[in-house]
Amino acid sequence: MEIAVVGTQEFTLGFQLAGIHRLYHPDSDEDLSSVMKDLLSQSDVGIVVIDSTDLSRLSDRMRSQIADSITPTVLGIGTEEDNTLRESIKSALGVDLWK
Protein backbone atom coordinates (compact mmCIF):
# COMPACT_ATOMS: atom_id res chain seq x y z
CA MET A 1 0.00 0.00 0.00
CA GLU A 2 1.20 3.46 -0.86
CA ILE A 3 0.73 6.90 0.62
CA ALA A 4 -0.53 9.73 -1.58
CA VAL A 5 -0.38 13.41 -0.64
CA VAL A 6 -2.66 16.10 -2.06
CA GLY A 7 -2.03 19.82 -1.61
CA THR A 8 0.13 22.76 -2.56
CA GLN A 9 3.83 22.47 -3.33
CA GLU A 10 4.62 23.84 0.14
CA PHE A 11 2.31 21.34 1.84
CA THR A 12 3.73 18.32 0.02
CA LEU A 13 7.42 19.27 0.28
CA GLY A 14 8.00 17.61 3.66
CA PHE A 15 6.36 14.42 2.47
CA GLN A 16 8.51 14.47 -0.67
CA LEU A 17 11.64 14.84 1.46
CA ALA A 18 10.46 11.84 3.50
CA GLY A 19 10.43 9.74 0.32
CA ILE A 20 6.78 9.82 -0.70
CA HIS A 21 6.49 9.97 -4.50
CA ARG A 22 2.74 10.13 -5.10
CA LEU A 23 2.22 13.86 -4.82
CA TYR A 24 -0.71 15.71 -6.36
CA HIS A 25 -0.99 19.48 -6.78
CA PRO A 26 -4.47 20.28 -8.11
CA ASP A 27 -4.91 23.81 -9.47
CA SER A 28 -8.68 24.17 -9.17
CA ASP A 29 -11.62 22.75 -7.24
CA GLU A 30 -12.51 20.58 -10.25
CA ASP A 31 -8.96 19.18 -10.40
CA LEU A 32 -9.05 18.55 -6.66
CA SER A 33 -12.32 16.65 -6.92
CA SER A 34 -11.02 14.64 -9.87
CA VAL A 35 -7.79 13.72 -8.07
CA MET A 36 -9.67 12.61 -4.96
CA LYS A 37 -12.14 10.50 -6.98
CA ASP A 38 -9.21 8.85 -8.73
CA LEU A 39 -7.34 8.16 -5.48
CA LEU A 40 -10.42 6.70 -3.78
CA SER A 41 -10.74 4.18 -6.60
CA GLN A 42 -7.10 3.02 -6.62
CA SER A 43 -6.54 -0.24 -4.77
CA ASP A 44 -2.81 0.33 -4.24
CA VAL A 45 -3.31 3.53 -2.20
CA GLY A 46 -3.74 2.90 1.53
CA ILE A 47 -3.52 6.43 2.92
CA VAL A 48 -4.33 9.79 1.36
CA VAL A 49 -3.03 12.83 3.20
CA ILE A 50 -4.72 16.08 2.22
CA ASP A 51 -4.40 19.64 3.44
CA SER A 52 -7.44 20.33 5.65
CA THR A 53 -8.05 23.56 3.73
CA ASP A 54 -8.34 21.58 0.49
CA LEU A 55 -10.55 19.02 2.23
CA SER A 56 -13.00 21.75 3.20
CA ARG A 57 -13.17 22.90 -0.46
CA LEU A 58 -14.61 19.53 -1.55
CA SER A 59 -18.34 19.05 -2.06
CA ASP A 60 -20.45 17.61 0.75
CA ARG A 61 -20.97 14.46 -1.31
CA MET A 62 -17.23 13.94 -1.78
CA ARG A 63 -16.54 14.56 1.92
CA SER A 64 -19.21 11.97 2.74
CA GLN A 65 -17.50 9.45 0.45
CA ILE A 66 -14.19 10.21 2.14
CA ALA A 67 -15.69 9.77 5.62
CA ASP A 68 -17.13 6.39 4.59
CA SER A 69 -13.90 5.22 2.94
CA ILE A 70 -11.92 2.61 4.84
CA THR A 71 -9.30 1.96 2.18
CA PRO A 72 -7.82 4.34 1.46
CA THR A 73 -7.98 6.17 4.74
CA VAL A 74 -8.07 9.92 4.14
CA LEU A 75 -6.34 12.14 6.68
CA GLY A 76 -6.88 15.89 6.62
CA ILE A 77 -4.04 17.70 8.32
CA GLY A 78 -3.17 21.35 8.65
CA THR A 79 -3.76 24.37 10.82
CA GLU A 80 -7.55 24.04 10.83
CA GLU A 81 -9.28 21.51 13.05
CA ASP A 82 -10.48 18.49 11.13
CA ASN A 83 -12.75 15.80 12.54
CA THR A 84 -12.36 13.31 9.68
CA LEU A 85 -9.89 11.09 11.53
CA ARG A 86 -11.86 11.41 14.76
CA GLU A 87 -15.11 10.36 13.05
CA SER A 88 -13.37 7.46 11.25
CA ILE A 89 -12.01 6.09 14.53
CA LYS A 90 -15.35 6.64 16.26
CA SER A 91 -17.25 4.72 13.57
CA ALA A 92 -14.68 1.90 13.48
CA LEU A 93 -14.40 1.41 17.24
CA GLY A 94 -17.71 2.76 18.42
CA VAL A 95 -15.88 4.90 20.98
CA ASP A 96 -14.82 8.56 20.85
CA LEU A 97 -11.16 8.44 21.92
CA TRP A 98 -10.94 12.23 22.25
CA LYS A 99 -13.29 12.27 25.26
Kinemage of the C-alpha trace (Angstrom):
@kinemage 1
@onewidth
@group {chain A} dominant
@subgroup {mainchain}
@vectorlist {calphas} color= white
{ca met a 1} P 0.000 0.000 0.000
{ca glu a 2} L 1.202 3.458 -0.864
{ca ile a 3} L 0.727 6.897 0.620
{ca ala a 4} L -0.529 9.733 -1.579
{ca val a 5} L -0.378 13.408 -0.639
{ca val a 6} L -2.663 16.100 -2.057
{ca gly a 7} L -2.028 19.818 -1.611
{ca thr a 8} L 0.125 22.755 -2.558
{ca gln a 9} L 3.827 22.473 -3.332
{ca glu a 10} L 4.618 23.844 0.141
{ca phe a 11} L 2.309 21.338 1.840
{ca thr a 12} L 3.734 18.315 0.018
{ca leu a 13} L 7.421 19.272 0.281
{ca gly a 14} L 8.001 17.613 3.661
{ca phe a 15} L 6.358 14.417 2.467
{ca gln a 16} L 8.508 14.471 -0.672
{ca leu a 17} L 11.640 14.844 1.462
{ca ala a 18} L 10.459 11.841 3.499
{ca gly a 19} L 10.425 9.741 0.324
{ca ile a 20} L 6.777 9.820 -0.704
{ca his a 21} L 6.485 9.966 -4.497
{ca arg a 22} L 2.738 10.129 -5.102
{ca leu a 23} L 2.217 13.860 -4.819
{ca tyr a 24} L -0.714 15.708 -6.363
{ca his a 25} L -0.985 19.484 -6.782
{ca pro a 26} L -4.475 20.282 -8.114
{ca asp a 27} L -4.907 23.807 -9.472
{ca ser a 28} L -8.676 24.167 -9.170
{ca asp a 29} L -11.618 22.746 -7.241
{ca glu a 30} L -12.505 20.582 -10.245
{ca asp a 31} L -8.965 19.182 -10.401
{ca leu a 32} L -9.052 18.550 -6.656
{ca ser a 33} L -12.319 16.655 -6.919
{ca ser a 34} L -11.019 14.642 -9.867
{ca val a 35} L -7.786 13.719 -8.067
{ca met a 36} L -9.674 12.613 -4.961
{ca lys a 37} L -12.138 10.498 -6.977
{ca asp a 38} L -9.209 8.847 -8.732
{ca leu a 39} L -7.336 8.163 -5.484
{ca leu a 40} L -10.419 6.703 -3.779
{ca ser a 41} L -10.736 4.179 -6.596
{ca gln a 42} L -7.101 3.022 -6.619
{ca ser a 43} L -6.543 -0.243 -4.771
{ca asp a 44} L -2.812 0.328 -4.244
{ca val a 45} L -3.307 3.528 -2.203
{ca gly a 46} L -3.739 2.896 1.525
{ca ile a 47} L -3.518 6.426 2.918
{ca val a 48} L -4.326 9.787 1.357
{ca val a 49} L -3.027 12.832 3.205
{ca ile a 50} L -4.720 16.079 2.222
{ca asp a 51} L -4.401 19.640 3.442
{ca ser a 52} L -7.439 20.326 5.646
{ca thr a 53} L -8.047 23.564 3.726
{ca asp a 54} L -8.345 21.577 0.491
{ca leu a 55} L -10.548 19.024 2.227
{ca ser a 56} L -12.997 21.749 3.199
{ca arg a 57} L -13.174 22.896 -0.461
{ca leu a 58} L -14.610 19.534 -1.551
{ca ser a 59} L -18.335 19.053 -2.060
{ca asp a 60} L -20.453 17.606 0.746
{ca arg a 61} L -20.972 14.458 -1.314
{ca met a 62} L -17.229 13.940 -1.778
{ca arg a 63} L -16.542 14.559 1.923
{ca ser a 64} L -19.213 11.972 2.741
{ca gln a 65} L -17.504 9.447 0.450
{ca ile a 66} L -14.194 10.207 2.143
{ca ala a 67} L -15.695 9.767 5.616
{ca asp a 68} L -17.130 6.386 4.587
{ca ser a 69} L -13.896 5.221 2.942
{ca ile a 70} L -11.924 2.606 4.839
{ca thr a 71} L -9.302 1.957 2.180
{ca pro a 72} L -7.822 4.340 1.461
{ca thr a 73} L -7.984 6.175 4.738
{ca val a 74} L -8.074 9.918 4.137
{ca leu a 75} L -6.344 12.138 6.681
{ca gly a 76} L -6.885 15.887 6.621
{ca ile a 77} L -4.042 17.702 8.321
{ca gly a 78} L -3.173 21.354 8.648
{ca thr a 79} L -3.762 24.370 10.820
{ca glu a 80} L -7.554 24.043 10.829
{ca glu a 81} L -9.278 21.511 13.054
{ca asp a 82} L -10.480 18.487 11.128
{ca asn a 83} L -12.752 15.801 12.539
{ca thr a 84} L -12.358 13.308 9.676
{ca leu a 85} L -9.888 11.087 11.531
{ca arg a 86} L -11.862 11.406 14.758
{ca glu a 87} L -15.106 10.365 13.047
{ca ser a 88} L -13.374 7.455 11.254
{ca ile a 89} L -12.008 6.087 14.531
{ca lys a 90} L -15.345 6.638 16.263
{ca ser a 91} L -17.251 4.715 13.571
{ca ala a 92} L -14.681 1.896 13.477
{ca leu a 93} L -14.398 1.411 17.241
{ca gly a 94} L -17.710 2.757 18.417
{ca val a 95} L -15.885 4.904 20.976
{ca asp a 96} L -14.822 8.555 20.848
{ca leu a 97} L -11.158 8.440 21.920
{ca trp a 98} L -10.936 12.226 22.248
{ca lys a 99} L -13.286 12.268 25.265
